[in-house]
Amino acid sequence: MIQDKKLNKLDLISTLIFIVALAAILFFAGIKINSGIVQSLFLITGAGTLFLMLTGYFINNPNEATIVELFGHYIGTYFNPGIFVTVPLSSKYPVSLRFNSINTDKIKVNDANGSPIEISAVIVWRVDSPAKAYYNVNDYMQFVSVQSESVIRELASNYPYDSENDEESLRKNSDTISDELKSMLQKRLSIAGVEITEAKVSHLAYSPEIAQAMLRRQQAHAITSARRHIVQNAISITEEVIEHFEKNKGIQLDSKEKAQLINNLLVTLVSERDVHPTINLRNE
């Protein structure tokens, strides 16, 4: 697997000054020798040297790296911006180091419970190893897109959409899901020299064919949970009232009186409507 080799920059201006000085020296040396053939040879040599050096000329833009290749062999990578000269007759391939973002399409997949859901994600990434991105995969941008969809499918199938207990789910544990999504993407894309900086689920819903049924299920579960909470608290309050009368007030209630008191308190506390008190006038 190819790793980046950082090349030391060779500034174009200083190189041109050196070439012009060398050509001038060769030219005046030919004049001093006073031979037309020698002068021509010196000029041809200087021009050839200048041509070879200019074939290595390139511009490296900010947030860009340039891969240098000579006759099919990887030489190294330039990271600094500017105008430079590298190995003559070499090929130069720019690779962007800017941040990119992907908003994946909505993907239909079955969650851990087998329920069909729709999910999509926003992924922010950049190339941190230009040599890997250029040599290890055919098209690193397409590679990122395909692997992102594959990872989202795998992640969604590992968790239920929702859970009724403390089990982790796609809807309840968004931070955990985002961290795992980022970790899985980084593992897949490291071969292409790609760094994942952020990955979050942007859309999550049941598929349209079961959305209404699952919505009713969620509503029923919410109502049941709320009623259970109300009843449990009503029972607790009733027990506290009976205990208060018996211990603090010294009032002893028989089983019939307790049953009547419990019934009245539970009706008062659990009823969804206002309770209208009634007074028993019978003298028993």
CORBEL-V62727 format. One line per field, one symbol per residue. ss: DSSP state (2 for helix, 1 for strand, 0 for the rest). psi: psi as a letter, one per 20 degrees, with the letter a starting at -180 (. if undefined). burial: # if it has 16 or more other ideal C-beta (glycine too) atoms within 10 Angstrom, else .. Layout:
BEGIN
ss=???
psi=???
burial=???
END
This chain:
BEGIN
ss=00000100001222222222222222222222200222222222222222222200111100011111110011111100011110000011111100011110001111000001111111111110022222200002222222222222222222010000000010000222222222222222222201111111111111022222222222222222222222222222222222222220000000222222222222222200000000000000
psi=ppqpopqpqopgghghgggggghgghghhhghhlphggggggggggggggghhhijprporqlqqppppoljppgapphqqaprpbpqjqppoqppjqqqqpnqqpppqpahjjpprpqrqppprrpinhgghhhhqgohghgggghgggggggghiiqqgqqibjqqrhhhmhggggghggggghhhihhjkppohqpqphppqqqhijggghghgggghggggggggggghggggghhgghghhghikopprhghggggggggggghhqirppoqqpoipn.
burial=...#..#.#..#..#...#...#..#...#........#..#...#..##..#..#.#.#...######....######....####..#.#.##.#....#.#..#.#.##..#######.#.###.#########..##.##..###.##..##..#####.....###.....##.###.###.##.####.#..#.#..#.#.......#...................#...#...#..#................#..#...#...............
END
